[in-house]
Structure formats: C-alpha cells, structure tokens
Amino acid sequence: METRSILITGCSSGIGLATATLLHRQGWRVFAAARRQQDVDTLLASFPDALWLDVDDSDSIHAAVTHIEKETGGRLDALFNNAGFGQPGAVEDVPRAALRAQFETNLFGAWELTAAVLPLMRRQGRGRILFNSSVLGFAAMRWRGAYNASKFAMEGLADTLRLELDGSGIGVSLIEPGPIVSRFRPNALVRLHANIDMEHSAHAARYRQELARLGKPDASSRMTLPAEAVAAVVARSLESRRPRARYRVTFPTHLFWFLWHLLPQRWLDRVLIAAA
C-alpha cells in the first residue's frame, strides 16, 4: 500500500502539531508546515518533510506546493488548513488593518493554498481537504468579532467548495473545535495589546476582564480538551469513506449546535452573552 501524504499548516504547536504527530505515527507522510524558520528547524527533528509555509505569503504558498509536488511525484492525498489566530476586541474597536490581517491568515491564505493543491487532487481523482473552523464559525460571541467573521466566512466557502467538488472524488470537511489547550489565548493577548486602544474604548471595563481571562491557562476550564482530541477527529475523518461535512469537537460545540437549532434567536442571544 502506497504511503499517504498530507500537508498541515500551523504545526508549530497546538492542534497542528498534535495532528502531525498522530498521523505520522499512523504511517502518513506528513508535510508539517510552519511560518517561522526556527519552528521548521524544530519540526525537522520529528518530521523529515517539515517545511516553511507562511499562508500570508503567496510566493511561500506556491513554493511549498511546488516542493511537495516534486517530492511526491505530483501526489497529495490530503490538506489540513489549520493555521490561524484570534484577534480579540469589540467590533467597533478593531482597526481595518487588524481585521484585514485576521482574514489574510484565517481565510485568504487557506483559500489560496486550497486552490493551489486542487489541481494535484483532480489529476489523481481523489483527495481530502479539511478546514479548522470553530464553534465560533456558527455561534458568534462577543469580543471576538474579527475571529467570528473569519470563521463564518470559512464555513460558507467550504460549504460551497464541497458542492462544487461533488463527483470529483475530493471530500471537504470542516472541523469545529470548542476550547482546546493551545497557544491561542497567549497569542490573542499579544494582538489585543498591539491593535486595540483599550484605555479609550467604551468597553474599557470589559477589556480589563478580558485581560484577566486571556491570562488564564486554557486548562482552567473543565470543558477544555487537549489538542490531541482534535487530532483524533481529523484522523477519523481522513479514514472515513464518506466524510461528513462537519466534525464537532468538545461539549460546548455540540451544545451550541443543539441550541442554535432549538432556541428562538432572542433566547439564544441571552445564552451567547452569558457564555462570553
């Protein structure tokens, strides 16, 4: 049996690293990608095919795909669009440049990379494309507007792609985690300080609470799961002969999906406000 290959973005830590580790252990040829060369150097110790890929950089995207095509003889079985970050802040406080940066990484980069690998998958007549979305890809919460918007948009485009690829042998799935142990919160805290004028905001008091929340470790929540929980779901989706459109991970994701279809919008709003 021929070794299957997968490209995973955002492998420096968290979900990307956990997924790369699990699939490598299961016998996949893993092209574990990271945007910082020092992280690539670290990854190379465990993943011989680790490579530099910055989804904000079009040249980087196409260079990475060209490299993979050469290394595999033009074959790629799967792509996991995992790279991303969260820009916190009230919608009215997020500068245009910060909103643009949020979409460049979370959406535009993933989309350009997907378009770049699709010719390979079409030629081989099969493939799997996965997008790491979020519970916030269908249930918006306060103070996360930029991130919510990027994931809502990702879900719309992924759904469209799935319909357009019908009959091609290429499956498209969304992974929807809730709270996961990762560097998401520390990274978000950096961007909160860098891009939001908290002191002069109408939400200054709320920002003080947000600073305290983001300063806590992810594991402080009983509903937070390790990154390996997402990796296991990704692996399961790749093994499925008929992959689902969505894979929900963590209790909050399942709960909000249920409430989203059960409650009137006004009631759901009260739940979402209480949860934020």
C-alpha positions as a printed Julia matrix, in Angstrom:
276×3 Matrix{Float64}:
   0.0    0.0     0.0
   1.35   3.39   -1.01
   2.15   5.83    1.81
  -0.45   8.56    2.01
   0.65  12.19    2.2
  -0.84  15.23    3.92
   0.07  18.9     4.2
  -0.77  20.51    7.54
  -0.34  24.23    8.17
   0.35  25.82   11.54
   2.31  22.92   13.03
   4.49  24.85   15.47
   2.2   23.93   18.39
  -1.33  23.02   19.4
  -3.72  21.31   17.0
  -1.32  21.35   14.05
   1.5   19.71   15.97
  -0.79  17.16   17.63
  -2.34  16.2    14.28
   1.02  15.93   12.55
   2.3   13.72   15.38
  -0.69  11.37   15.31
  -0.78  10.97   11.52
   2.99  10.49   11.33
   2.63   7.73   13.92
  -0.14   6.18   11.8
   2.15   5.98    8.79
   1.27   9.14    6.86
   3.94  11.16    5.1
   3.4   14.47    6.88
   4.43  17.77    5.37
   4.33  19.7     8.64
   4.41  23.42    7.85
   5.19  26.46    9.99
   5.7   30.13    9.18
   8.82  30.72   11.29
  12.06  29.07   10.25
  13.04  28.36   13.86
   9.85  26.33   14.25
  10.56  24.48   11.0
  14.03  23.63   12.32
  12.44  22.18   15.47
   9.86  20.22   13.48
  12.55  18.65   11.29
  13.73  16.6    14.27
  10.42  14.69   14.18
   9.13  15.27   10.65
  11.68  14.84    7.83
   9.33  16.63    5.42
   8.72  19.71    7.58
   8.77  22.9     5.53
   8.37  26.65    5.69
   4.95  27.93    4.65
   3.52  31.32    5.55
  -0.12  31.42    4.45
   0.05  35.23    4.36
   2.66  34.98    1.58
   1.52  33.87   -1.9
   5.06  33.07   -3.03
   5.5   30.87    0.04
   2.28  29.01   -0.71
   3.17  28.23   -4.31
   6.78  27.36   -3.46
   5.57  24.87   -0.83
   3.11  23.22   -3.24
   5.77  23.01   -5.96
   8.15  21.41   -3.46
   5.56  18.85   -2.36
   4.64  18.05   -5.96
   8.29  17.38   -6.74
   8.85  15.3    -3.6
   5.79  13.11   -4.09
   5.76  12.84   -7.86
   2.68  15.03   -8.09
   0.61  13.41   -5.37
  -1.05  14.83   -2.27
  -3.77  12.91   -0.51
  -4.94  15.48    1.99
  -4.67  19.1     3.14
  -5.49  20.32    6.64
  -5.86  24.1     6.7
  -5.08  24.63   10.36
  -3.02  27.85   10.56
  -4.85  30.73   12.19
  -5.11  33.1    15.13
  -7.71  35.14   17.02
  -7.88  38.94   17.08
  -9.88  39.88   20.19
 -11.71  43.15   20.64
 -15.13  44.71   20.31
 -16.15  45.11   16.67
 -16.1   48.89   16.88
 -12.53  48.87   18.23
 -10.89  46.59   15.65
  -8.87  48.68   13.17
  -9.29  47.93    9.49
  -5.69  46.7     9.21
  -6.2   44.23   12.09
  -9.41  42.92   10.51
  -7.62  42.52    7.2
  -4.77  40.63    8.9
  -7.31  38.32   10.55
  -8.81  37.41    7.18
  -5.43  37.13    5.42
  -4.32  34.34    7.73
  -7.57  32.61    8.68
  -9.29  32.73    5.3
  -7.43  34.11    2.29
  -4.26  32.08    2.89
  -6.22  28.87    3.42
  -8.19  29.55    0.27
  -5.17  30.26   -1.9
  -3.45  27.12   -0.62
  -6.55  25.03   -1.28
  -6.78  26.33   -4.84
  -3.08  25.54   -5.34
  -3.39  21.87   -4.3
  -6.68  21.14   -6.06
  -5.05  20.5    -9.49
  -2.95  17.73   -7.9
  -6.01  16.14   -6.35
  -8.05  16.45   -9.54
  -5.33  14.68  -11.54
  -5.27  11.76   -9.11
  -9.07  11.7    -8.89
  -9.25  11.84   -5.11
  -8.27  13.82   -2.04
  -9.42  15.3     1.25
  -9.48  18.98    2.21
 -10.1   19.9     5.83
 -10.59  23.34    7.33
 -10.07  24.03   11.01
 -13.07  26.19   11.83
 -14.54  26.69   15.3
 -17.71  26.71   17.36
 -17.43  30.44   16.58
 -17.9   29.58   12.91
 -21.64  29.26   13.54
 -22.24  30.73   17.02
 -20.93  34.29   17.32
 -19.79  35.52   20.74
 -18.96  38.99   21.99
 -15.46  40.47   21.86
 -14.41  38.03   19.11
 -15.99  39.7    16.08
 -12.97  39.57   13.78
 -12.37  35.9    14.51
 -16.09  35.07   14.3
 -16.29  36.73   10.89
 -13.27  34.89    9.51
 -14.66  31.52   10.58
 -18.22  32.27    9.41
 -16.72  33.14    6.01
 -14.6   29.99    6.02
 -17.68  27.86    6.61
 -19.56  29.49    3.73
 -16.7   28.99    1.31
 -16.04  25.41    2.45
 -19.71  24.53    2.02
 -19.64  25.99   -1.49
 -16.45  24.11   -2.37
 -17.97  20.86   -1.15
 -20.91  21.33   -3.52
 -18.67  22.29   -6.43
 -16.45  19.23   -5.94
 -19.36  16.81   -5.94
 -18.44  13.77   -8.02
 -14.73  14.65   -8.17
 -13.58  12.2    -5.5
 -12.37  15.1    -3.36
 -14.04  15.43    0.04
 -14.33  18.67    2.02
 -14.89  18.78    5.77
 -14.98  21.43    8.47
 -13.52  20.68   11.9
 -15.3   22.71   14.59
 -13.44  22.67   17.92
 -14.53  24.47   21.04
 -11.99  25.29   23.79
  -8.71  23.46   23.19
  -5.4   23.64   25.07
  -3.08  25.62   22.78
  -1.23  28.92   22.46
  -4.4   30.56   21.15
  -5.02  32.67   24.25
  -1.44  33.93   24.74
  -1.25  34.82   21.05
  -4.61  36.6    21.23
  -3.43  38.58   24.25
  -0.46  39.88   22.25
  -2.77  41.08   19.47
  -5.19  42.64   21.93
  -2.38  44.82   23.29
  -0.97  45.55   19.85
  -4.15  46.52   17.98
  -6.85  47.65   20.41
  -6.95  51.04   22.16
  -8.47  49.62   25.32
  -8.0   52.67   27.52
 -10.13  54.96   25.34
 -12.77  52.41   24.41
 -16.4   52.48   25.52
 -15.67  48.89   26.59
 -12.68  49.7    28.81
 -14.15  47.91   31.83
 -14.83  44.81   29.77
 -11.26  44.81   28.46
  -9.96  44.62   31.99
 -11.99  41.42   32.42
 -10.77  40.15   29.04
  -7.16  40.68   30.05
  -7.75  38.52   33.11
  -9.46  35.8    31.04
  -6.76  35.65   28.38
  -4.12  35.49   31.09
  -5.53  32.23   32.44
  -4.28  28.86   31.13
  -6.7   27.04   28.79
  -6.81  24.08   31.12
  -8.6   26.23   33.73
 -11.89  25.27   32.06
 -13.32  21.83   32.73
 -14.67  21.75   29.16
 -11.28  22.39   27.56
  -9.79  19.39   25.78
  -6.2   18.71   24.74
  -5.19  19.3    21.12
  -4.98  15.52   20.69
  -8.8   15.4    20.81
  -8.96  17.38   17.57
  -6.16  15.32   16.03
  -8.14  12.14   16.67
 -11.18  13.59   14.9
  -9.06  14.68   11.93
  -7.61  11.18   11.67
 -11.08   9.66   11.84
 -12.39  11.95    9.12
  -9.49  11.02    6.84
 -10.26   7.31    7.27
 -13.96   7.71    6.53
 -15.12   6.53    3.1
 -17.93   9.1     3.28
 -16.57  12.09    5.24
 -19.05  14.31    7.0
 -19.39  17.98    6.16
 -18.75  18.92    9.8
 -16.99  17.34   12.73
 -17.8   18.97   16.07
 -15.24  18.65   18.88
 -15.78  19.43   22.6
 -19.01  19.6    24.58
 -19.57  23.36   24.05
 -19.58  22.9    20.27
 -22.18  20.13   20.45
 -24.24  22.13   22.95
 -24.3   25.34   20.93
 -25.08  23.44   17.72
 -28.1   21.92   19.5
 -29.21  25.25   21.0
 -28.68  27.03   17.66
 -31.33  24.79   16.09
 -33.64  24.7    19.09
 -33.93  28.17   20.62
 -35.5   31.33   19.23
 -32.81  33.87   18.33
 -33.61  36.13   21.28
 -33.15  33.29   23.75
 -30.01  32.13   22.0
 -28.6   35.65   22.24
 -29.01  35.59   26.01
 -27.14  32.27   26.19
 -24.31  33.55   23.98
 -23.99  36.77   26.0
 -23.82  34.78   29.24
 -21.18  32.46   27.78
 -18.82  35.21   26.59
